[in-house]
Amino acid sequence: MRRATFARVALVGAVVATLAAGCAAPPTDATSASGSGTSVQAAAAPGVAVAPSSGGVRVAIVGDSLTAGGGRLLSEGLTADTWMTYAQGNGVDYVGGYAKGGSTVQEQAAAVRPVDDVDVLVLMSGTNDVRLGLTFAESAASYDAIVDTIRPEHVVVAAIPPYDRAPRAAARYEGQLERYVADKGWTFTDPWGFARAGDVFAAGTTVDGIHPTTAGYEALGHALRDAVLDVAGPRAVAPQADSPADPADAAPGTTS
């Protein structure tokens, strides 16, 4: 075969390999994500903007796929299936955190890194602990470790959603988590009211019995935003100081 023919074959092979890689679908199941994650400062995926810092409540988030937005890493940016997309802005500033699809609380505690000046940490995790048969007693210390790493002013621990594959185990874990949060003096909130039908997901609110629909992520974001503002209060931007007075404006008989 002539040299030119070899070159054409090599070029075609490279193009095919590139197209194949680009078409590979990312994992979407909470149990199937792989790869190591990193704590991130706020970053956005194409098409989903991170609201600019407004001097509002600084919020860090930690969790699994229910926080990252599917079987992915939070470091890949916010998407339509990331609840923080709908919680940020207008007095709530997203400042980073860690989340990885398929991760347990223990994995998150080992991977999370400090984030500066966090007003509120929103921590929502436990579904994958239930999936793997871990008890809350085995996971409890990891909640503490995450809080100790972030060192926020306030801690909001969110309930895990229904888990259709093991609803009783999820409900048992949930009850123990709520009592633990109360003992710690943190704030417990259940943002999943829209999705609950007893111990399972309500019809039409889930894509797989683990994750909500995109509309569900939006409802989740609004509920968690309310929880953040309830514990921290909307932070007012301090007014600018008045400019120094002109000596000519001083009242008669006074000095500046």
DOVEX-910300 format. One line per 10 residues: for each residue z negated, x, y negated of N, C-alpha, C. Coordinates in Angstrom, 1 decimal, decimal comma. Layout:
# residues N
Z/X/Y/Z/X/Y/Z/X/Y | ...
This chain:
# residues 256
0,0/0,8/1,2/0,0/0,0/0,0/0,0/0,9/-1,2 | 0,8/0,5/-2,2/0,9/1,3/-3,4/-0,4/1,2/-4,3 | -0,6/2,2/-5,2/-1,8/2,3/-6,0/-1,9/1,0/-6,9 | -0,8/0,5/-7,4/-0,9/-0,7/-8,3/-1,4/-1,9/-7,5 | -0,9/-2,0/-6,3/-1,4/-3,1/-5,4/-2,9/-3,1/-5,2 | -3,4/-1,9/-4,9/-4,8/-1,7/-4,7/-5,5/-2,1/-6,0 | -5,1/-1,8/-7,1/-5,7/-2,1/-8,4/-5,8/-3,6/-8,6 | -4,7/-4,3/-8,2/-4,6/-5,8/-8,4/-5,6/-6,4/-7,4 | -5,7/-6,0/-6,2/-6,7/-6,5/-5,2/-8,1/-6,3/-5,7 | -8,4/-5,1/-6,2/-9,8/-4,9/-6,7/-10,1/-5,8/-7,9
-9,2/-6,0/-8,8/-9,4/-6,8/-10,0/-9,7/-8,3/-9,6 | -8,9/-8,8/-8,6/-9,1/-10,2/-8,2/-10,4/-10,3/-7,5 | -10,8/-9,3/-6,7/-12,1/-9,4/-6,0/-13,3/-9,4/-7,0 | -13,2/-8,6/-8,1/-14,2/-8,6/-9,1/-14,4/-10,0/-9,8 | -13,2/-10,6/-10,1/-13,2/-11,9/-10,8/-13,8/-12,9/-9,9 | -13,5/-12,9/-8,6/-14,0/-13,9/-7,7/-15,5/-13,8/-7,6 | -16,0/-12,5/-7,5/-17,5/-12,3/-7,4/-18,2/-12,8/-8,6 | -17,6/-12,5/-9,8/-18,2/-13,0/-11,0/-18,3/-14,5/-11,1 | -17,3/-15,2/-10,7/-17,3/-16,6/-10,7/-18,3/-17,2/-9,8 | -18,4/-16,6/-8,6/-19,3/-17,1/-7,6/-20,7/-16,9/-8,1
-21,0/-15,8/-8,7/-22,4/-15,6/-9,3/-22,7/-16,6/-10,3 | -21,7/-16,9/-11,2/-22,0/-17,8/-12,3/-22,1/-19,3/-11,8 | -21,6/-19,6/-10,7/-21,7/-21,0/-10,2/-23,0/-21,2/-9,3 | -23,7/-20,2/-9,0/-24,9/-20,4/-8,2/-25,9/-21,2/-8,9 | -26,4/-22,3/-8,2/-27,3/-23,2/-8,9/-28,7/-22,6/-8,8 | -29,5/-22,7/-9,9/-30,9/-22,3/-9,9/-31,7/-23,1/-9,1 | -32,8/-22,6/-8,5/-33,7/-23,5/-7,7/-34,4/-24,5/-8,6 | -34,6/-25,7/-8,0/-35,1/-26,8/-8,8/-36,4/-27,4/-8,2 | -36,7/-27,1/-6,9/-37,8/-27,6/-6,2/-39,1/-26,7/-6,5 | -40,2/-27,4/-6,7/-41,4/-26,6/-7,0/-41,8/-25,6/-5,9
-41,3/-25,8/-4,7/-41,7/-25,0/-3,6/-40,6/-23,9/-3,3 | -39,5/-23,8/-4,1/-38,5/-22,9/-3,7/-38,2/-21,8/-4,7 | -38,9/-21,8/-5,8/-38,6/-20,8/-6,8/-39,1/-19,4/-6,3 | -38,4/-18,4/-6,7/-38,8/-17,0/-6,4/-38,6/-16,1/-7,6 | -39,1/-14,9/-7,4/-39,1/-13,9/-8,5/-40,4/-13,9/-9,2 | -40,6/-12,8/-9,9/-41,9/-12,6/-10,7/-41,7/-13,1/-12,1 | -42,8/-13,6/-12,7/-42,7/-14,1/-14,0/-43,5/-13,2/-14,9 | -43,3/-13,4/-16,2/-44,1/-12,7/-17,2/-44,6/-13,6/-18,3 | -45,7/-13,2/-18,9/-46,2/-14,0/-20,0/-45,2/-13,8/-21,1 | -44,9/-14,9/-21,8/-43,9/-14,8/-22,9/-44,4/-15,3/-24,2
-43,8/-14,9/-25,2/-43,9/-15,5/-26,5/-42,8/-16,6/-26,5 | -42,9/-17,5/-27,5/-42,0/-18,7/-27,5/-40,6/-18,2/-27,5 | -39,8/-18,8/-26,5/-38,4/-18,5/-26,4/-37,7/-19,7/-26,0 | -36,4/-19,9/-26,4/-35,7/-21,1/-26,1/-34,4/-20,8/-25,3 | -34,1/-21,7/-24,4/-32,8/-21,7/-23,8/-31,7/-22,2/-24,7 | -30,5/-21,9/-24,5/-29,4/-22,4/-25,4/-29,5/-23,9/-25,5 | -29,4/-24,4/-26,7/-29,4/-25,8/-26,9/-30,7/-26,5/-27,1 | -31,8/-25,7/-26,8/-33,2/-26,3/-27,0/-33,9/-25,3/-27,9 | -34,2/-25,7/-29,1/-34,8/-24,8/-30,1/-36,3/-24,8/-30,0 | -36,9/-23,7/-30,3/-38,3/-23,6/-30,5/-38,6/-23,8/-32,0
-39,5/-24,7/-32,3/-39,8/-25,0/-33,7/-40,4/-23,8/-34,3 | -40,0/-23,5/-35,6/-40,5/-22,4/-36,3/-42,0/-22,6/-36,5 | -42,7/-21,4/-36,6/-44,1/-21,5/-36,9/-44,4/-22,3/-38,2 | -45,3/-23,2/-38,2/-45,5/-24,0/-39,3/-47,0/-23,9/-39,9 | -47,7/-23,0/-39,3/-49,1/-22,9/-39,7/-49,9/-23,9/-39,0 | -49,4/-24,6/-38,0/-50,1/-25,7/-37,3/-51,0/-25,1/-36,2 | -51,3/-26,0/-35,3/-52,2/-25,7/-34,1/-51,4/-24,8/-33,2 | -51,9/-23,6/-32,9/-51,2/-22,6/-32,0/-51,6/-22,9/-30,6 | -50,5/-23,3/-29,8/-50,7/-23,8/-28,4/-50,1/-22,8/-27,4 | -50,8/-22,4/-26,4/-50,3/-21,7/-25,3/-50,4/-22,6/-24,1
-49,4/-22,4/-23,1/-49,4/-23,2/-22,0/-49,3/-22,4/-20,7 | -49,9/-22,8/-19,6/-49,9/-22,2/-18,3/-49,8/-23,2/-17,3 | -48,9/-22,9/-16,3/-48,8/-23,9/-15,2/-47,7/-23,5/-14,2 | -47,2/-24,5/-13,5/-46,2/-24,2/-12,4/-44,9/-24,9/-12,9 | -44,1/-25,4/-12,0/-42,8/-26,0/-12,4/-42,9/-27,2/-13,3 | -44,0/-27,8/-13,3/-44,2/-29,0/-14,1/-44,4/-28,6/-15,6 | -44,7/-27,3/-15,8/-44,8/-26,8/-17,2/-43,5/-26,0/-17,5 | -43,0/-25,2/-16,5/-41,8/-24,4/-16,8/-40,6/-25,2/-16,9 | -40,5/-26,4/-16,3/-39,4/-27,2/-16,3/-38,5/-27,0/-15,1 | -39,0/-27,3/-13,9/-38,3/-27,1/-12,6/-38,6/-25,8/-12,0
-37,9/-25,5/-10,9/-38,1/-24,2/-10,2/-37,6/-23,0/-10,9 | -38,3/-22,6/-12,0/-37,8/-21,6/-12,8/-39,0/-20,9/-13,5 | -38,7/-20,0/-14,5/-39,7/-19,4/-15,2/-39,8/-19,9/-16,7 | -40,9/-20,0/-17,2/-41,1/-20,4/-18,6/-40,4/-19,4/-19,5 | -40,3/-18,1/-19,1/-39,7/-17,1/-19,9/-38,2/-17,3/-20,0 | -37,6/-18,2/-19,3/-36,2/-18,5/-19,4/-35,9/-19,4/-20,6 | -37,0/-19,9/-21,2/-36,8/-20,8/-22,4/-37,2/-22,2/-22,1 | -37,3/-23,0/-23,1/-37,6/-24,4/-23,0/-36,3/-25,2/-22,7 | -36,4/-26,3/-22,0/-35,3/-27,1/-21,6/-35,6/-28,6/-21,8 | -34,7/-29,4/-21,5/-35,0/-30,9/-21,6/-36,1/-31,3/-20,6
-36,3/-30,5/-19,6/-37,3/-30,7/-18,6/-38,5/-29,8/-18,7 | -38,8/-29,4/-20,0/-40,0/-28,7/-20,3/-40,8/-29,6/-21,2 | -42,1/-29,9/-20,9/-42,8/-30,9/-21,7/-43,0/-30,4/-23,1 | -43,2/-29,0/-23,3/-43,5/-28,5/-24,6/-42,3/-28,7/-25,6 | -41,1/-28,9/-25,0/-40,0/-29,2/-25,9/-40,3/-30,4/-26,8 | -41,0/-31,4/-26,3/-41,3/-32,6/-27,0/-42,7/-32,6/-27,7 | -43,5/-31,6/-27,4/-44,8/-31,5/-28,0/-44,9/-30,7/-29,2 | -43,9/-29,7/-29,3/-44,0/-28,8/-30,4/-43,5/-29,4/-31,8 | -43,8/-28,7/-32,8/-43,3/-29,1/-34,2/-44,3/-30,0/-34,9 | -44,1/-30,2/-36,2/-44,9/-31,1/-37,0/-46,4/-30,9/-36,7
-46,8/-29,6/-36,9/-48,2/-29,3/-36,8/-48,7/-28,7/-35,4 | -47,7/-28,6/-34,5/-48,0/-28,0/-33,2/-47,0/-26,8/-33,0 | -47,6/-25,6/-32,9/-46,8/-24,4/-32,8/-46,9/-23,8/-31,4 | -45,8/-23,8/-30,6/-45,8/-23,2/-29,3/-45,8/-21,7/-29,4 | -46,8/-21,0/-28,9/-46,9/-19,5/-29,1/-46,8/-18,7/-27,8 | -46,5/-19,3/-26,7/-46,3/-18,6/-25,4/-47,1/-19,0/-24,3 | -47,2/-18,2/-23,3/-47,9/-18,5/-22,1/-47,2/-18,1/-20,8 | -47,5/-18,7/-19,7/-46,9/-18,3/-18,4/-46,8/-19,6/-17,6 | -45,6/-19,7/-16,9/-45,4/-20,8/-15,9/-44,3/-20,4/-15,0 | -44,5/-20,7/-13,8/-43,5/-20,3/-12,7/-43,4/-21,4/-11,7
-42,2/-21,9/-11,4/-42,0/-22,9/-10,4/-42,6/-22,4/-9,0 | -43,3/-23,2/-8,3/-43,8/-22,9/-7,0/-45,1/-22,1/-7,0 | -45,7/-21,8/-8,2/-46,8/-20,9/-8,2/-48,1/-21,7/-8,1 | -49,1/-21,0/-7,5/-50,5/-21,6/-7,4/-51,3/-21,1/-8,6 | -52,5/-21,7/-8,8/-53,3/-21,3/-9,9/-53,7/-19,8/-9,7 | -53,9/-19,4/-8,5/-54,2/-18,0/-8,3/-53,1/-17,0/-8,8 | -51,9/-17,4/-8,5/-50,7/-16,6/-8,9/-50,7/-16,5/-10,4 | -50,9/-17,7/-11,1/-50,9/-17,7/-12,5/-52,0/-16,9/-13,1 | -53,1/-16,9/-12,5/-54,2/-16,1/-13,1/-53,9/-14,6/-13,0 | -53,2/-14,2/-11,9/-52,9/-12,8/-11,8/-51,8/-12,4/-12,7
-50,9/-13,3/-13,1/-49,7/-13,0/-13,9/-49,8/-13,2/-15,4 | -50,7/-14,1/-15,8/-50,8/-14,4/-17,2/-51,3/-13,2/-18,0 | -50,8/-13,1/-19,2/-51,2/-12,0/-20,1/-51,8/-12,6/-21,4 | -52,6/-11,9/-22,2/-53,1/-12,4/-23,4/-52,1/-12,9/-24,4 | -52,4/-13,9/-25,2/-51,6/-14,4/-26,3/-52,5/-14,4/-27,5 | -52,0/-13,9/-28,6/-52,9/-13,8/-29,8/-53,2/-15,1/-30,5 | -54,4/-15,3/-30,9/-54,8/-16,4/-31,8/-54,4/-17,7/-31,3 | -54,9/-18,1/-30,1/-54,5/-19,4/-29,5/-55,6/-20,4/-29,9 | -55,2/-21,5/-30,5/-56,1/-22,6/-30,8/-56,4/-23,4/-29,6 | -55,3/-23,8/-28,9/-55,5/-24,7/-27,7/-54,7/-24,1/-26,6
-55,3/-24,0/-25,4/-54,6/-23,7/-24,2/-54,5/-24,9/-23,4 | -53,3/-25,3/-23,0/-53,0/-26,4/-22,1/-52,7/-25,9/-20,7 | -53,6/-26,1/-19,8/-53,5/-25,6/-18,4/-53,3/-26,8/-17,5 | -52,1/-26,8/-16,8/-51,8/-27,9/-15,8/-51,3/-27,3/-14,5 | -52,1/-27,2/-13,5/-51,7/-26,6/-12,3/-52,6/-27,2/-11,1 | -52,1/-27,0/-9,9/-52,8/-27,4/-8,7/-51,9/-28,1/-7,7 | -50,7/-28,5/-8,1/-49,9/-29,2/-7,1/-49,5/-28,2/-6,0 | -49,2/-27,0/-6,3/-48,8/-26,1/-5,2/-50,0/-25,6/-4,4 | -51,2/-25,6/-5,0/-52,4/-25,4/-4,2/-52,5/-26,5/-3,1 | -52,3/-27,7/-3,5/-52,4/-28,8/-2,6/-51,3/-28,6/-1,5
-50,1/-28,3/-2,0/-49,0/-28,1/-1,0/-49,3/-27,1/0,0 | -50,0/-26,0/-0,3/-50,3/-24,9/0,6/-51,6/-25,1/1,3 | -52,3/-26,2/1,1/-53,5/-26,5/1,8/-54,7/-25,8/1,2 | -54,6/-25,3/0,0/-55,8/-24,6/-0,6/-56,8/-25,6/-1,2 | -58,0/-25,4/-1,0/-59,0/-26,3/-1,5/-59,3/-26,0/-3,0 | -59,9/-27,0/-3,7/-60,2/-26,7/-5,1/-61,3/-25,5/-5,2 | -62,2/-25,5/-4,2/-63,2/-24,4/-4,2/-62,5/-23,0/-4,2 | -61,4/-22,9/-3,5/-60,7/-21,7/-3,5/-59,9/-21,4/-4,8 | -59,7/-22,4/-5,6/-58,9/-22,2/-6,8/-59,7/-22,2/-8,0 | -60,9/-22,7/-8,0/-61,7/-22,9/-9,2/-61,8/-21,6/-10,1
-62,1/-20,5/-9,5/-62,3/-19,2/-10,2/-61,1/-18,8/-11,0 | -59,9/-19,2/-10,5/-58,6/-18,9/-11,1/-58,5/-19,6/-12,5 | -59,0/-20,8/-12,6/-59,0/-21,6/-13,8/-59,8/-20,8/-14,9 | -60,9/-20,3/-14,5/-61,8/-19,5/-15,3/-61,0/-18,2/-15,8 | -60,3/-17,6/-14,8/-59,7/-16,3/-15,1/-58,5/-16,5/-16,1 | -57,8/-17,6/-16,0/-56,8/-17,9/-17,0/-57,3/-18,1/-18,4 | -58,4/-18,8/-18,5/-59,1/-19,1/-19,8/-59,6/-17,8/-20,4 | -60,2/-16,9/-19,5/-60,7/-15,7/-20,0/-59,6/-14,7/-20,5 | -58,4/-14,8/-19,9/-57,3/-14,0/-20,4/-56,7/-14,5/-21,7 | -56,5/-15,8/-21,9/-56,0/-16,3/-23,1/-57,0/-16,4/-24,2
-58,2/-16,7/-23,9/-59,3/-16,8/-24,9/-59,0/-17,7/-26,0 | -58,7/-19,0/-25,7/-58,4/-19,9/-26,8/-59,7/-20,5/-27,4 | -59,5/-21,1/-28,6/-60,6/-21,9/-29,2/-61,0/-23,1/-28,4 | -59,9/-23,8/-27,9/-60,2/-25,0/-27,1/-59,3/-24,9/-25,8 | -59,8/-25,6/-24,8/-59,1/-25,6/-23,5/-58,9/-27,1/-23,1 | -57,6/-27,4/-22,9/-57,2/-28,7/-22,3/-56,7/-28,5/-20,9 | -57,4/-29,1/-20,0/-56,9/-29,1/-18,6/-56,3/-30,4/-18,2 | -55,0/-30,4/-17,9/-54,3/-31,7/-17,6/-54,4/-32,0/-16,1 | -54,5/-33,3/-15,8/-54,4/-33,7/-14,4/-53,1/-33,3/-13,8 | -53,1/-33,1/-12,5/-51,8/-32,9/-11,8/-51,2/-34,3/-11,6
-49,9/-34,4/-11,4/-49,3/-35,7/-11,2/-49,5/-36,2/-9,7 | -49,1/-37,4/-9,4/-49,1/-37,8/-8,0/-48,3/-36,8/-7,2 | -48,7/-36,7/-5,9/-47,9/-35,8/-5,0/-47,6/-36,6/-3,8 | -46,4/-37,1/-3,7/-46,0/-38,1/-2,7/-46,1/-37,5/-1,3 | -46,1/-36,2/-1,1/-46,1/-35,6/0,2/-47,5/-35,5/0,8 | -48,5/-35,5/-0,1/-49,9/-35,5/0,3/-50,8/-36,2/-0,7 | -50,6/-37,5/-0,9/-51,3/-38,2/-2,0/-52,8/-38,1/-1,9 | -53,4/-38,2/-0,8/-54,8/-38,2/-0,7/-55,4/-36,8/-1,0 | -54,8/-35,8/-0,5/-55,2/-34,4/-0,8/-55,1/-34,2/-2,3 | -54,0/-34,6/-2,9/-53,9/-34,4/-4,4/-54,9/-35,2/-5,2
-55,3/-36,4/-4,7/-56,3/-37,2/-5,4/-57,7/-36,5/-5,3 | -57,9/-36,0/-4,1/-59,2/-35,3/-3,9/-59,3/-34,0/-4,7 | -58,3/-33,3/-4,8/-58,2/-32,1/-5,7/-58,5/-32,5/-7,1 | -57,8/-33,5/-7,5/-57,9/-34,0/-8,9/-59,3/-34,4/-9,3 | -60,0/-35,1/-8,4/-61,3/-35,5/-8,7/-62,3/-34,3/-8,8 | -62,1/-33,3/-8,0/-62,9/-32,1/-8,1/-62,6/-31,3/-9,3 | -61,3/-31,3/-9,7/-60,9/-30,6/-10,9/-61,5/-31,2/-12,2 | -61,5/-32,6/-12,2/-62,1/-33,3/-13,4/-63,6/-33,0/-13,5 | -64,3/-33,0/-12,4/-65,7/-32,7/-12,5/-66,0/-31,3/-13,0 | -65,2/-30,3/-12,5/-65,3/-28,9/-12,9/-65,1/-28,7/-14,4
-64,0/-29,4/-14,9/-63,7/-29,3/-16,3/-64,9/-29,8/-17,2 | -65,4/-30,9/-16,7/-66,6/-31,5/-17,5/-67,7/-30,5/-17,5 | -68,0/-29,9/-16,4/-69,1/-28,9/-16,3/-68,9/-27,7/-17,2 | -67,6/-27,4/-17,4/-67,3/-26,2/-18,2/-67,3/-26,5/-19,7 | -67,3/-27,8/-20,0/-67,3/-28,2/-21,4/-65,8/-28,2/-22,0 | -64,9/-28,1/-21,1/-63,5/-28,2/-21,6/-63,1/-29,7/-21,7 | -61,8/-29,9/-22,1/-61,3/-31,2/-22,2/-60,4/-31,6/-21,1 | -60,6/-32,6/-20,4/-59,7/-33,1/-19,3/-58,9/-34,3/-19,8 | -57,6/-34,3/-19,5/-56,8/-35,4/-19,9/-55,8/-35,7/-18,8 | -55,5/-37,0/-18,6/-54,5/-37,4/-17,6/-53,3/-37,9/-18,4
-52,3/-37,1/-18,5/-51,1/-37,6/-19,2/-50,1/-38,3/-18,3 | -50,4/-38,6/-17,1/-49,5/-39,1/-16,1/-49,6/-40,6/-15,9 | -50,3/-41,3/-16,8/-50,5/-42,7/-16,6/-49,2/-43,5/-16,4 | -48,1/-43,0/-17,1/-46,8/-43,7/-17,0/-46,2/-43,6/-15,6 | -46,7/-42,6/-14,8/-46,0/-42,3/-13,6/-46,8/-42,7/-12,4 | -48,0/-43,2/-12,6/-48,9/-43,4/-11,4/-48,8/-44,9/-10,9 | -48,7/-45,0/-9,6/-48,8/-46,2/-8,9/-49,8/-46,0/-7,8 | -51,1/-46,0/-8,1/-52,1/-45,6/-7,2/-52,0/-44,1/-7,1 | -51,9/-43,6/-5,8/-51,9/-42,1/-5,6/-50,5/-41,6/-5,5 | -49,5/-42,4/-5,7/-48,1/-41,9/-5,6/-47,4/-42,2/-7,0
-46,2/-41,6/-7,1/-45,3/-41,9/-8,3/-44,9/-43,3/-8,3 | -44,9/-43,9/-9,5/-44,3/-45,2/-9,7/-42,8/-45,1/-9,5 | -42,2/-46,2/-9,1/-40,7/-46,2/-8,9/-40,0/-45,9/-10,1 | -39,0/-45,0/-10,0/-38,2/-44,7/-11,1/-38,7/-43,6/-12,0 | -39,9/-43,0/-11,7/-40,5/-42,0/-12,6/-40,4/-40,6/-12,0 | -39,8/-40,4/-10,8/-39,7/-39,1/-10,2/-38,4/-38,9/-9,6 | -38,0/-37,6/-9,5/-36,7/-37,2/-8,9/-36,9/-36,8/-7,4 | -38,2/-36,5/-7,1/-38,4/-35,9/-5,7/-39,8/-36,1/-5,2 | -40,6/-36,9/-5,8/-42,0/-37,1/-5,4/-42,9/-36,0/-5,9 | -42,4/-35,0/-6,6/-43,2/-33,9/-7,2/-43,0/-33,8/-8,7
-41,7/-33,9/-9,1/-41,4/-33,8/-10,5/-41,0/-35,1/-11,2 | -41,3/-35,3/-12,5/-40,9/-36,5/-13,1/-39,4/-36,4/-13,5 | -38,8/-37,5/-13,9/-37,5/-37,5/-14,5/-37,6/-36,8/-15,9 | -36,4/-36,6/-16,5/-36,4/-36,0/-17,8/-37,1/-36,9/-18,8 | -36,9/-38,2/-18,7/-37,7/-39,1/-19,6/-39,2/-39,0/-19,3 | -39,6/-38,7/-18,1/-41,0/-38,5/-17,8/-41,5/-37,2/-18,4 | -40,7/-36,2/-18,5/-41,1/-34,9/-19,2/-41,3/-35,2/-20,7 | -40,5/-36,1/-21,2/-40,6/-36,4/-22,6/-42,0/-37,2/-22,9 | -42,2/-38,1/-22,0/-43,5/-38,9/-22,1/-44,7/-38,0/-21,9 | -44,6/-37,0/-21,0/-45,6/-36,1/-20,8/-45,9/-35,2/-22,0
-44,8/-34,8/-22,6/-44,9/-33,9/-23,8/-45,6/-34,7/-25,0 | -45,3/-35,9/-25,2/-45,9/-36,7/-26,2/-47,4/-36,9/-25,9 | -47,7/-37,2/-24,7/-49,2/-37,4/-24,3/-50,0/-36,1/-24,5 | -49,4/-34,9/-24,1/-50,1/-33,7/-24,2/-50,2/-33,2/-25,7 | -49,2/-33,6/-26,5/-49,3/-33,3/-27,9/-50,5/-34,1/-28,5 | -50,6/-35,3/-28,1/-51,8/-36,1/-28,6/-53,1/-35,5/-28,2 | -53,2/-35,0/-27,0/-54,4/-34,4/-26,5/-54,7/-33,1/-27,3 | -53,7/-32,3/-27,6/-53,9/-31,1/-28,4/-54,4/-31,5/-29,8 | -53,8/-32,4/-30,4/-54,3/-32,8/-31,8/-55,6/-33,5/-31,8 | -56,0/-34,1/-30,7/-57,3/-34,7/-30,6/-58,4/-33,7/-30,5
-58,1/-32,6/-29,8/-59,2/-31,6/-29,7/-59,2/-30,6/-30,9 | -58,0/-30,3/-31,5/-58,0/-29,3/-32,5/-57,8/-29,9/-33,9 | -57,2/-31,1/-33,9/-56,9/-31,7/-35,2/-55,7/-31,1/-35,8 | -54,8/-31,8/-36,5/-53,7/-31,2/-37,2/-54,1/-30,2/-38,2 | -53,6/-29,1/-38,2/-54,0/-28,0/-39,1/-53,2/-28,2/-40,4 | -53,9/-28,4/-41,5/-53,2/-28,5/-42,8/-52,8/-27,1/-43,3 | -51,6/-27,0/-43,8/-51,2/-25,7/-44,4/-51,9/-25,5/-45,7 | -52,6/-24,4/-45,8/-53,4/-24,1/-47,0/-52,5/-24,1/-48,3 | -52,9/-24,8/-49,3/-52,0/-24,8/-50,5/-52,0/-23,4/-51,2 | -51,0/-23,1/-51,9/-50,9/-21,8/-52,5/-51,9/-21,8/-53,7
-52,5/-20,6/-53,9/-53,4/-20,4/-54,9/-52,7/-20,6/-56,3 | -53,4/-21,1/-57,3/-52,9/-21,2/-58,6/-52,6/-19,9/-59,1 | -51,5/-19,8/-59,9/-51,2/-18,5/-60,6/-52,3/-18,2/-61,6 | -52,5/-16,9/-61,9/-53,5/-16,5/-62,9/-53,3/-17,2/-64,2 | -54,4/-17,6/-64,8/-54,2/-18,4/-66,1/-53,7/-17,4/-67,2 | -52,9/-18,0/-68,1/-52,5/-17,2/-69,2/-53,6/-17,2/-70,2 | -54,0/-15,9/-70,7/-55,1/-15,8/-71,6/-54,9/-16,7/-72,9 | -53,7/-17,0/-73,2/-53,4/-17,9/-74,4/-53,9/-19,3/-74,1 | -54,1/-19,7/-72,8/-54,5/-21,0/-72,5/-56,0/-21,2/-72,5 | -56,7/-20,1/-72,6/-58,2/-20,2/-72,6/-58,7/-21,0/-73,7
-59,8/-21,7/-73,4/-60,4/-22,5/-74,5/-61,0/-21,6/-75,5 | -61,0/-22,1/-76,8/-61,6/-21,3/-77,9/-63,0/-20,9/-77,6 | -63,3/-19,6/-77,9/-64,7/-19,1/-77,7/-65,0/-18,6/-76,3 | -63,9/-18,6/-75,4/-64,1/-18,1/-74,1/-63,3/-16,9/-73,9 | -63,6/-16,1/-72,9/-62,8/-14,9/-72,6/-62,4/-15,0/-71,1 | -61,3/-14,3/-70,8/-60,8/-14,3/-69,5/-61,2/-13,0/-68,8
